[in-house]
């Protein structure tokens, strides 16, 4: 089987950047509208297109016609003939919503309950979980999992707002109080929310630049500009605020509350669209369902370390079967990544050529923002050139 050029779909969410994806792909900057995500995969919401001898075709259709050849028999059997991952380039120019995703068992059960009841709200779009890894291409700000609640209590206490006393008391109880703290904030009376967030911003603006919590107060004020009156502004202060340098990564397992704030990164996830929102959004927040999904535990180290698996090839090991992500750095010598299965290769720097072992196979050049697809039956692939590319596949 041949390696094929792959064209992803761009999602125009309002929080997207007008410069990041266009600049990456060498298109005129700025773009006419915000461009938030470049989807690379076979997710039914926006499947990618592959171009072969017979012209363009949906990657979803290509896989459906020959699941064993495209995915490999083990992957096809384990994931019912579907590509189990979705690769993205995420370009955030404004904060995304606070959100979490269910684990695999809960997603299956909740989706089944929902589909059995025609009157139930349509919260879940599929029966799958959505763990994810994001690797920064630019400096990247994110909120990732709960931090030590005693620290969060100290931050809120510094605001000197008597109405927050119940939240501070819950946090002072340690991790066991996280649920009560989050529930109190997310169920705050709607009519009182604007005044609460205004008071938070007022307190933040009185803090000197050298105050020990100046960063947290600046974060709250900045989020309130985007989402005035949203209690998610305060929930955000209960989370780890991470600033990634290019090449650093974060791992978000099921049940961890998180939000991406600003920057561009390569993201890989299980191919699901199940999202429970927790604030920083005009969309509906289902507090009860979110509380069932969240893990009320401290995520002490959200930054995920990489492992070198071959010269110029690194990966970020995570305990899921749906995906593996590799970064290949090329200095002119060809590299054969030690991965099989259904692979998507995304260029991010320089010009990289993807080729198979067959002497008559057509090689595909992946410039920044361009991609190639290598089915399992194509066998090993070799990357050559000078630049950098990411390779996604399913766990083998």
QUIVENLIN-V902436 format. One record per backbone hydrogen bond with DSSP energy under -1.0 kcal/mol. CO is the residue of the C=O (numbers start at 1). NH is the residue of the N-H. If there is no record, write none. Layout:
co/nh
CO/NH
CO/NH
This chain:
co/nh
4/373
5/51
7/49
9/39
11/36
11/37
13/16
15/93
15/94
17/35
18/31
19/23
20/24
21/25
22/27
35/17
36/91
37/11
38/89
39/9
40/87
41/48
43/46
48/59
49/7
50/57
52/55
55/52
57/50
58/62
59/63
60/64
61/65
66/70
67/71
68/72
69/377
70/376
72/76
73/77
74/78
75/79
76/81
79/82
84/271
86/269
87/40
88/267
89/38
90/265
92/263
98/278
99/258
100/276
101/255
103/107
104/108
105/109
106/110
107/111
108/112
109/113
110/114
111/115
112/116
117/120
121/123
131/270
132/252
133/268
134/250
135/266
136/247
140/244
141/261
141/262
142/242
143/259
145/240
146/299
148/151
148/152
149/153
150/154
151/155
152/156
153/157
154/158
157/160
161/164
162/165
164/168
165/169
166/170
167/171
168/172
171/174
174/177
175/178
177/181
178/182
179/183
180/184
181/185
182/186
183/187
185/188
189/192
190/193
192/196
193/197
194/198
195/199
196/200
197/201
198/202
199/203
200/204
201/205
204/207
208/211
211/214
213/217
214/218
215/219
216/220
217/221
218/222
219/223
220/224
221/225
222/226
223/227
227/230
230/233
231/234
231/235
232/236
235/238
236/239
238/147
240/144
242/142
244/140
245/248
248/136
249/304
250/134
252/132
253/256
255/295
257/145
258/99
259/143
260/96
262/141
263/92
264/137
264/138
265/90
266/135
267/88
268/133
269/86
270/272
276/100
279/98
285/287
286/290
287/291
288/292
289/293
290/294
295/297
302/251
307/315
310/313
312/329
313/309
313/310
314/327
315/307
318/320
321/395
324/393
326/391
327/314
328/389
330/387
335/383
337/339
343/374
344/392
345/372
346/390
347/369
349/388
351/386
352/366
353/384
354/364
355/382
358/361
364/354
366/352
367/370
370/347
371/6
372/345
373/4
374/343
375/378
376/379
382/355
383/335
384/353
385/332
386/351
387/330
388/348
388/349
389/328
390/346
391/326
392/344
393/324
